[in-house]
Amino acid sequence: MKPALPQPRGLLSSLPPLFPMLSLGIATLGLNGQASAIAVDSELVLLVDVTQSGLNKKDFGSLMDSYASSFTSSEVLRSIQSGTFGRIAVSMMFYGNSSVQEVGIPWMSIGNATEAAQFAALASNISKPFSNGSADIASALTAATLSFGKETGGLSNGFESNVQIIDVAAASTPGGSGQAARDAALQSGVDLINAIALGNKATAIASYFSTDVIGSTLSGVAATSTTSPVNTLLTAALTTEITGSVSMGASAVPEPHTALALMTGLGFMLILRRRS
């Protein structure tokens, strides 16, 4: 079960006068232990194929520039800011063979144009890692799943959310099946795995990802496997993909904090005691 999130600002101000008197006790219920975790609407891992059989350096640069343009677009920013907290956490991870799972951009918050521009600058200046052999999507999904932190059984990544999403950008067909790793990721707490297939073999790649990689545990939300050439159309395709993904997190209803629920129960008990 995913940890509950702190509530947005202003919640206590709308409660009856009795509730602020209980705020001192909240600290003893463990809120201070979660103070360092930033509440966001969703956490998004951008999982990028860097195998030699995938994108060359030029196409990799075009992909990174497209990510930069997408996250600074008004469409993506509107989706991000429409959530309860108005921000998401994003990380970029590169994958290749079984020994290549490399963090390109560590977890960071994006909630406004300035933070989006910071992400864009990082993406535009990344060099393509080297990886020979076939892509190992199973190892990549496992690494991406653990990177979410406590929500999926790993160490804290500094953020907490109700929705964890993996978006894969692939330019090669992986070796072996990714089904077991996909199922394990979804069972561990990942909510949505989407994919975008790139390049001349995009149709075949998308077919593989449709059966072996993508998946969803969100009610009424189907995972997607789409295609795009590596050209001027890529930015539009990524923008649509990312906008749809972050909208899932923005529309999720935050779970009530256990301490807040206990506080509410204590409040009603005091009210009943006063009336008796």
C-alpha positions as CSV (number, residue, x, y, z in Angstrom):
1,M,0.0,0.0,0.0
2,K,1.4,3.4,-0.9
3,P,2.1,5.9,1.9
4,A,-0.5,8.5,2.3
5,L,0.4,12.1,1.3
6,P,0.4,15.3,3.3
7,Q,-2.6,17.4,2.5
8,P,-2.4,20.6,0.5
9,R,-2.0,23.9,2.3
10,G,-5.2,25.6,3.6
11,L,-6.9,22.4,4.8
12,L,-6.7,23.1,8.5
13,S,-7.9,26.7,8.0
14,S,-11.3,25.3,6.9
15,L,-11.8,23.1,9.9
16,P,-13.7,23.9,13.1
17,P,-11.9,25.8,15.9
18,L,-11.4,22.5,17.9
19,F,-9.0,21.0,15.3
20,P,-6.2,23.5,15.5
21,M,-5.9,22.7,19.2
22,L,-5.0,19.1,18.2
23,S,-2.2,20.2,15.8
24,L,0.5,19.9,18.5
25,G,-0.2,16.2,18.8
26,I,0.2,15.6,15.1
27,A,4.0,15.9,15.4
28,T,4.1,13.0,17.8
29,L,2.1,10.9,15.2
30,G,5.0,10.8,12.8
31,L,4.5,13.8,10.4
32,N,7.9,15.2,11.2
33,G,9.4,11.9,9.9
34,Q,7.9,12.6,6.5
35,A,8.7,16.3,6.4
36,S,11.6,15.8,4.0
37,A,9.4,14.1,1.4
38,I,7.8,16.5,-1.1
39,A,4.2,15.8,-2.0
40,V,3.6,15.8,-5.8
41,D,0.7,14.7,-8.0
42,S,2.7,12.0,-9.8
43,E,6.2,10.6,-10.2
44,L,7.4,10.0,-13.8
45,V,10.4,8.0,-14.9
46,L,11.4,8.6,-18.5
47,L,13.1,5.4,-19.5
48,V,15.2,5.8,-22.7
49,D,16.8,3.1,-24.9
50,V,20.5,3.9,-25.6
51,T,21.6,0.7,-27.3
52,Q,23.8,0.9,-30.4
53,S,21.1,-0.7,-32.5
54,G,18.6,2.0,-31.4
55,L,19.3,5.7,-31.8
56,N,22.6,7.1,-33.2
57,K,24.0,10.2,-31.4
58,K,22.3,12.6,-33.8
59,D,18.9,11.0,-33.2
60,F,19.5,10.8,-29.5
61,G,20.2,14.5,-29.5
62,S,16.9,15.1,-31.3
63,L,15.1,13.0,-28.7
64,M,16.6,15.0,-25.8
65,D,15.7,18.3,-27.5
66,S,12.2,17.0,-28.0
67,Y,11.9,16.2,-24.3
68,A,13.2,19.7,-23.5
69,S,10.6,21.3,-25.8
70,S,7.8,19.1,-24.5
71,F,8.3,19.9,-20.8
72,T,8.5,23.6,-21.5
73,S,5.3,23.5,-23.6
74,S,2.1,25.2,-22.4
75,E,0.3,21.9,-22.8
76,V,2.5,19.9,-20.4
77,L,2.7,22.8,-17.9
78,R,-1.1,23.2,-17.8
79,S,-1.5,19.5,-17.1
80,I,1.2,19.6,-14.3
81,Q,-0.4,22.6,-12.7
82,S,-3.9,21.3,-12.8
83,G,-3.2,18.8,-10.0
84,T,-3.9,19.0,-6.3
85,F,-0.3,20.0,-5.6
86,G,0.5,21.5,-9.0
87,R,3.8,19.7,-9.4
88,I,5.2,16.4,-10.5
89,A,8.6,14.7,-9.9
90,V,10.5,13.6,-13.0
91,S,13.6,11.4,-13.5
92,M,15.3,10.2,-16.7
93,M,17.0,6.8,-16.8
94,F,18.9,5.2,-19.7
95,Y,18.8,1.5,-20.3
96,G,20.8,-0.8,-22.6
97,N,22.1,-4.3,-22.0
98,S,21.8,-6.0,-18.6
99,S,24.6,-4.0,-17.1
100,V,23.4,-0.5,-18.3
101,Q,20.8,1.2,-16.2
102,E,22.1,4.7,-15.8
103,V,20.4,7.8,-14.3
104,G,20.6,10.7,-16.7
105,I,18.6,13.2,-14.7
106,P,18.0,12.6,-11.0
107,W,14.6,13.1,-9.4
108,M,13.5,16.8,-9.6
109,S,10.3,18.7,-9.1
110,I,8.6,20.5,-12.0
111,G,5.8,22.8,-11.1
112,N,6.4,26.0,-13.0
113,A,8.1,27.4,-16.1
114,T,11.5,27.9,-14.3
115,E,11.7,24.3,-13.1
116,A,10.6,23.1,-16.5
117,A,13.4,25.2,-18.1
118,Q,15.9,23.7,-15.7
119,F,14.9,20.2,-16.7
120,A,15.0,21.2,-20.4
121,A,18.6,22.5,-20.0
122,L,19.7,19.2,-18.4
123,A,18.1,17.1,-21.1
124,S,19.6,19.2,-23.9
125,N,23.1,18.8,-22.6
126,I,23.1,15.0,-21.9
127,S,25.6,12.8,-23.8
128,K,24.4,9.4,-25.0
129,P,25.8,6.6,-22.9
130,F,27.3,3.6,-24.6
131,S,25.7,0.2,-24.6
132,N,26.3,-2.7,-27.0
133,G,24.2,-5.8,-27.4
134,S,20.4,-6.0,-27.1
135,A,18.3,-3.9,-24.8
136,D,17.4,-5.6,-21.5
137,I,13.9,-4.2,-20.8
138,A,13.3,-6.5,-17.8
139,S,16.3,-5.1,-15.9
140,A,15.3,-1.6,-17.0
141,L,11.8,-1.9,-15.6
142,T,13.1,-3.3,-12.4
143,A,15.5,-0.4,-11.9
144,A,12.9,2.1,-12.8
145,T,10.4,0.6,-10.4
146,L,12.8,0.7,-7.4
147,S,13.7,4.4,-8.2
148,F,10.2,5.5,-7.2
149,G,11.2,4.8,-3.6
150,K,8.9,3.9,-0.7
151,E,5.8,3.6,-2.9
152,T,7.3,0.6,-4.7
153,G,9.5,-0.9,-2.0
154,G,12.7,1.1,-2.6
155,L,14.5,3.7,-0.6
156,S,13.0,7.2,-0.5
157,N,13.6,9.4,-3.6
158,G,12.6,12.6,-1.8
159,F,9.1,12.6,-3.3
160,E,5.7,11.0,-2.5
161,S,2.7,10.7,-4.8
162,N,-0.4,8.5,-5.5
163,V,0.6,7.8,-9.1
164,Q,3.8,6.3,-10.4
165,I,4.4,6.2,-14.1
166,I,7.0,4.8,-16.5
167,D,7.2,6.2,-20.0
168,V,9.6,4.2,-22.2
169,A,11.2,5.6,-25.4
170,A,12.5,2.7,-27.5
171,A,14.3,2.5,-30.8
172,S,15.1,-1.2,-30.7
173,T,13.3,-4.4,-29.9
174,P,14.6,-5.8,-26.6
175,G,16.0,-9.2,-26.3
176,G,13.8,-11.6,-24.2
177,S,10.4,-11.0,-22.7
178,G,9.5,-8.1,-20.4
179,Q,6.2,-9.5,-19.2
180,A,7.4,-10.9,-15.9
181,A,9.2,-7.6,-15.1
182,R,6.1,-5.6,-16.2
183,D,3.8,-7.7,-14.0
184,A,6.2,-7.3,-11.0
185,A,6.4,-3.5,-11.5
186,L,2.6,-3.2,-11.6
187,Q,2.3,-5.4,-8.5
188,S,5.0,-3.4,-6.7
189,G,3.0,-0.1,-7.1
190,V,3.7,1.2,-10.5
191,D,0.4,2.5,-11.9
192,L,1.0,3.0,-15.6
193,I,3.7,1.9,-18.1
194,N,3.4,3.6,-21.5
195,A,5.8,3.4,-24.5
196,I,6.7,5.4,-27.6
197,A,8.5,3.5,-30.4
198,L,10.9,5.5,-32.5
199,G,12.6,5.2,-35.9
200,N,12.3,3.2,-39.0
201,K,11.3,0.0,-37.1
202,A,8.8,1.8,-34.9
203,T,5.8,-0.4,-35.9
204,A,7.5,-3.7,-34.9
205,I,8.9,-2.1,-31.7
206,A,5.4,-0.9,-30.7
207,S,4.0,-4.3,-31.3
208,Y,6.5,-5.9,-28.9
209,F,5.9,-3.2,-26.3
210,S,2.1,-3.7,-26.6
211,T,2.3,-7.3,-25.6
212,D,5.4,-7.4,-23.3
213,V,5.8,-4.1,-21.6
214,I,2.9,-1.6,-21.3
215,G,0.3,-2.0,-18.6
216,S,-2.0,-0.2,-16.2
217,T,-3.6,-0.7,-12.9
218,L,-5.6,2.6,-13.1
219,S,-9.3,2.0,-13.4
220,G,-10.5,3.1,-16.9
221,V,-7.0,4.0,-18.0
222,A,-5.4,1.9,-20.8
223,A,-1.7,1.9,-21.3
224,T,-0.5,3.0,-24.7
225,S,2.2,2.1,-27.2
226,T,2.5,4.7,-29.9
227,T,5.0,5.4,-32.7
228,S,6.9,8.4,-34.0
229,P,9.7,9.1,-36.5
230,V,12.8,10.9,-35.2
231,N,12.1,14.2,-36.9
232,T,10.0,17.4,-36.3
233,L,7.0,15.3,-35.4
234,L,8.7,13.8,-32.4
235,T,8.2,16.8,-30.1
236,A,4.4,16.8,-30.8
237,A,4.2,13.0,-30.1
238,L,6.2,13.3,-26.9
239,T,4.1,16.3,-25.8
240,T,0.9,14.3,-26.3
241,E,2.4,11.3,-24.5
242,I,3.7,13.3,-21.5
243,T,0.5,15.4,-21.2
244,G,-1.6,12.3,-21.0
245,S,0.7,10.7,-18.5
246,V,0.8,13.7,-16.1
247,S,-2.9,14.2,-16.4
248,M,-3.4,10.8,-14.8
249,G,-1.5,12.0,-11.7
250,A,-3.2,15.4,-11.7
251,S,-6.7,13.7,-11.7
252,A,-5.8,11.3,-8.9
253,V,-7.5,12.0,-5.5
254,P,-4.9,12.2,-2.7
255,E,-5.3,9.5,0.0
256,P,-6.1,10.9,3.4
257,H,-3.1,11.1,5.7
258,T,-3.4,8.6,8.6
259,A,-2.4,11.2,11.1
260,L,-5.1,13.6,9.8
261,A,-7.6,10.7,10.0
262,L,-6.6,10.0,13.6
263,M,-6.8,13.7,14.4
264,T,-10.3,13.9,13.0
265,G,-11.3,10.9,15.1
266,L,-9.9,12.4,18.2
267,G,-11.8,15.6,17.5
268,F,-15.1,13.9,17.2
269,M,-14.3,12.0,20.5
270,L,-13.7,15.3,22.3
271,I,-16.9,16.7,20.8
272,L,-18.9,13.7,22.1
273,R,-17.2,14.0,25.5
274,R,-18.2,17.6,25.7
275,R,-21.8,16.8,24.9
276,S,-22.1,13.9,27.4
